[in-house]
């Protein structure tokens, strides 16, 4: 194993990773599309098929999961 003098400890790395949010795939969607998703009650599989139809072939239910979870949490808080 190489002898590495790390400038950051594992604990520091984990703490920094918790504090920064990586962009989600759904963050690239236009606001009008996100608004329609947030206003719906459809599952990710149906939404991903719609997104594929309108020009987002890489859309999958897994890529939408965080957005769907946000939507569902908002609905529970209303």
N, CA and C of each residue as an Amber inpcrd file, in Angstrom:
protein
   234
   0.8330000  -1.1810000   0.0000000   0.0000000   0.0000000   0.0000000
   0.8760000   1.2430000   0.0000000   0.4580000   2.2390000  -0.7380000
   1.2430000   3.4710000  -0.7280000   1.1220000   4.1880000   0.6100000
   2.1860000   4.8490000   0.9790000   2.1720000   5.6460000   2.1980000
   1.6390000   7.0260000   1.8360000   0.3990000   7.2710000   2.2170000
  -0.2720000   8.5100000   1.8160000  -0.4410000   9.4070000   3.0280000
  -0.0060000  10.6480000   2.8770000  -0.2310000  11.6500000   3.9090000
  -1.4660000  12.4330000   3.4970000  -2.6270000  11.9660000   3.9340000
  -3.8960000  12.5600000   3.5180000  -4.0620000  13.9530000   4.1240000
  -4.5470000  14.8520000   3.2800000  -4.8140000  16.2040000   3.7620000
  -6.1840000  16.2990000   4.4210000  -6.9670000  15.2400000   4.3150000
  -8.2970000  15.2280000   4.9130000  -8.5330000  13.8460000   5.5270000
  -9.0770000  13.8390000   6.7070000  -9.3780000  12.5650000   7.3540000
 -10.6820000  12.0090000   6.8130000 -10.9130000  10.7550000   7.0680000
 -12.1670000  10.1310000   6.6460000 -13.3540000  10.8100000   7.3160000
 -13.2430000  11.1100000   8.5830000 -14.3350000  11.7720000   9.3070000
 -14.6290000  13.1480000   8.7150000 -13.5850000  13.8770000   8.3480000
 -13.7850000  15.1990000   7.7290000 -14.4680000  15.0570000   6.3760000
 -14.0510000  14.0540000   5.6160000 -14.6470000  13.8220000   4.3050000
 -16.1350000  13.5200000   4.4370000 -16.4840000  12.6580000   5.3740000
 -17.8940000  12.2920000   5.5850000 -18.6950000  13.5100000   6.0250000
 -18.1360000  14.3160000   6.9200000 -18.8370000  15.5160000   7.3910000
 -19.0720000  16.4900000   6.2410000 -18.0850000  16.6630000   5.3860000
 -18.2400000  17.5650000   4.2410000 -19.2820000  17.0270000   3.2670000
 -19.2760000  15.7230000   3.0430000 -20.2260000  15.1170000   2.1120000
 -21.6560000  15.3020000   2.5970000 -21.8560000  15.2580000   3.9060000
 -23.2130000  15.4570000   4.4530000 -23.6800000  16.8950000   4.2510000
 -22.7470000  17.8230000   4.2370000 -23.0950000  19.2340000   4.1480000
 -23.3000000  19.7170000   2.7220000 -22.8850000  18.9640000   1.7460000
 -23.0910000  19.4040000   0.3590000 -24.0630000  18.4520000  -0.3090000
 -24.9810000  19.0210000  -1.0090000 -25.9800000  18.2230000  -1.7060000
 -25.5880000  18.1270000  -3.1690000 -25.4180000  16.9150000  -3.6330000
 -25.1200000  16.7090000  -5.0400000 -26.3820000  16.9890000  -5.8430000
 -26.2130000  17.5240000  -7.0330000 -27.4110000  17.7880000  -7.8380000
 -28.1340000  16.4870000  -8.1780000 -29.4360000  16.5480000  -8.1200000
 -30.2570000  15.3920000  -8.4790000 -30.5570000  15.4720000  -9.9730000
 -30.8500000  14.3300000 -10.5590000 -31.1750000  14.3080000 -11.9750000
 -32.3690000  15.2150000 -12.2460000 -33.3490000  15.1950000 -11.3600000
 -34.5600000  15.9960000 -11.5630000 -34.2920000  17.4950000 -11.4890000
 -33.1410000  17.8970000 -10.9520000 -32.8060000  19.3220000 -10.9010000
 -32.6070000  19.9160000 -12.2970000 -32.3790000  19.0760000 -13.2920000
 -32.1790000  19.5750000 -14.6580000 -33.4940000  19.8150000 -15.3870000
 -34.5980000  19.3830000 -14.8030000 -35.8950000  19.5400000 -15.4600000
 -36.3780000  20.9860000 -15.3690000 -37.0550000  21.4660000 -16.4080000
 -37.6140000  22.8220000 -16.3630000 -38.6540000  22.9510000 -15.2500000
 -38.7870000  24.1470000 -14.7360000 -39.7420000  24.4060000 -13.6480000
 -41.1620000  23.9850000 -14.0110000 -41.5600000  24.2050000 -15.2540000
 -42.9270000  23.8490000 -15.6450000 -43.1560000  22.3440000 -15.5640000
 -42.1400000  21.5580000 -15.8770000 -42.2560000  20.0970000 -15.7920000
 -42.3120000  19.6730000 -14.3270000 -41.4400000  20.2460000 -13.5120000
 -41.4230000  19.9140000 -12.0830000 -42.7610000  20.2780000 -11.4420000
 -43.3090000  21.4280000 -11.8060000 -44.6000000  21.8480000 -11.2510000
 -45.7010000  20.8380000 -11.5840000 -45.6870000  20.3070000 -12.8040000
 -46.6940000  19.3170000 -13.1850000 -46.5260000  18.0310000 -12.3870000
 -45.2790000  17.6360000 -12.1690000 -45.0140000  16.4270000 -11.3760000
 -45.4730000  16.6420000  -9.9390000 -45.1460000  17.8050000  -9.3830000
 -45.5020000  18.0930000  -7.9960000 -47.0220000  18.1870000  -7.8180000
 -47.7370000  18.5820000  -8.8560000 -49.1910000  18.7110000  -8.7730000
 -49.9070000  17.3750000  -9.0040000 -49.1660000  16.3740000  -9.4310000
 -49.7960000  15.0840000  -9.7180000 -49.7340000  14.1690000  -8.5020000
 -50.4020000  13.0360000  -8.6350000 -50.2830000  12.0010000  -7.6060000
 -49.8370000  10.6820000  -8.2380000 -49.2360000  10.7920000  -9.4140000
 -48.8130000   9.6070000 -10.1560000 -47.5130000   9.0330000  -9.6090000
 -47.3190000   7.7540000  -9.8670000 -46.0980000   7.0740000  -9.4470000
 -44.9610000   7.3980000 -10.4140000 -43.7590000   7.1500000  -9.9470000
 -42.5760000   7.4370000 -10.7420000 -42.5390000   6.7200000 -12.0750000
 -43.0730000   5.4960000 -12.1350000 -43.0410000   4.7470000 -13.3910000
 -43.8770000   5.4370000 -14.4660000 -45.0380000   5.9520000 -14.0850000
 -45.8950000   6.6490000 -15.0530000 -45.2690000   7.9830000 -15.4580000
 -44.7040000   8.6910000 -14.4910000 -44.0800000   9.9860000 -14.7830000
 -42.8570000   9.7960000 -15.6760000 -42.0770000   8.7610000 -15.4170000
 -40.8860000   8.5410000 -16.2410000 -41.2780000   8.2270000 -17.6860000
 -42.3640000   7.4880000 -17.8880000 -42.8300000   7.2200000 -19.2590000
 -43.2480000   8.5090000 -19.9510000 -43.9260000   9.3800000 -19.2190000
 -44.3220000  10.6750000 -19.7770000 -43.0850000  11.4920000 -20.1370000
 -42.1140000  11.5380000 -19.2330000 -40.8910000  12.2950000 -19.5080000
 -40.1590000  11.7530000 -20.7250000 -40.1270000  10.4490000 -20.8720000
 -39.5050000   9.8560000 -22.0550000 -40.2400000  10.2980000 -23.3120000
 -41.5460000  10.3520000 -23.2130000 -42.3710000  10.7620000 -24.3600000
 -42.1160000  12.2090000 -24.7660000 -41.8310000  13.0750000 -23.7840000
 -41.6470000  14.5000000 -24.1100000 -40.1760000  14.8790000 -24.3090000
 -39.2990000  13.8790000 -24.3660000 -37.9270000  14.1900000 -24.7360000
 -36.8540000  13.9570000 -23.6920000 -37.1510000  13.2050000 -22.6680000
 -36.1640000  12.8670000 -21.6410000 -35.9960000  11.3460000 -21.6090000
 -35.3080000  10.7720000 -22.6030000 -35.2090000   9.3110000 -22.7000000
 -34.4990000   8.6610000 -21.5230000 -33.7210000   9.4270000 -20.7900000
 -32.9780000   8.8850000 -19.6520000 -33.8010000   8.8680000 -18.3590000
 -35.0320000   9.3070000 -18.4080000 -35.8900000   9.3380000 -17.2160000
 -36.1940000   7.9210000 -16.7400000 -36.0390000   7.7140000 -15.4450000
 -36.3750000   6.4280000 -14.8200000 -37.0680000   6.7180000 -13.4920000
 -37.8210000   5.7550000 -12.9800000 -38.4310000   5.9550000 -11.6600000
 -37.3820000   6.2210000 -10.5730000 -36.2310000   5.5760000 -10.6760000
 -35.1840000   5.7830000  -9.6840000 -34.6500000   7.2150000  -9.7230000
 -34.5240000   7.7740000 -10.8940000 -34.0420000   9.1470000 -11.0080000
 -35.0700000  10.1530000 -10.5040000 -36.3080000   9.7550000 -10.4600000
 -37.3790000  10.6320000  -9.9840000 -37.7060000  10.4250000  -8.5150000
 -37.1190000   9.4170000  -7.9000000 -37.4950000   9.0250000  -6.5410000
 -37.4090000  10.1730000  -5.5470000 -36.3320000  10.9380000  -5.5660000
 -36.1770000  12.0390000  -4.6040000 -37.2530000  13.1010000  -4.8130000
 -37.5470000  13.4200000  -6.0660000 -38.5790000  14.4160000  -6.3590000
 -39.9550000  13.9120000  -5.9190000 -40.2340000  12.6450000  -6.1810000
 -41.5080000  12.0560000  -5.7670000 -41.6200000  12.0540000  -4.2430000
 -40.5210000  11.7370000  -3.5690000 -40.5250000  11.7680000  -2.1020000
 -40.7920000  13.1750000  -1.5780000 -40.1780000  14.1770000  -2.2010000
 -40.4340000  15.5740000  -1.8070000 -41.9100000  15.9000000  -1.9820000
 -42.4620000  15.5040000  -3.1100000 -43.8810000  15.7630000  -3.3980000
 -44.7740000  15.1090000  -2.3450000 -44.4850000  13.8590000  -2.0420000
 -45.3120000  13.1340000  -1.0860000 -45.2000000  13.7260000   0.3250000
 -43.9980000  14.1710000   0.6960000 -43.8270000  14.8200000   2.0030000
 -44.6180000  16.1160000   2.0730000 -44.6000000  16.8840000   0.9960000
 -45.3670000  18.1340000   0.9590000 -46.8580000  17.8520000   1.0870000
 -47.3160000  16.8110000   0.4300000 -48.7380000  16.4640000   0.4820000
 -49.1560000  16.0650000   1.8900000 -48.2560000  15.4310000   2.6250000
 -48.5670000  15.0110000   3.9950000 -48.5850000  16.2000000   4.9520000
 -47.8750000  17.2630000   4.6210000 -47.8010000  18.4350000   5.4920000
 -48.9000000  19.4490000   5.2260000 -49.7280000  19.2070000   4.2350000
 -50.7830000  20.1600000   3.8930000 -51.9420000  20.0180000   4.8270000
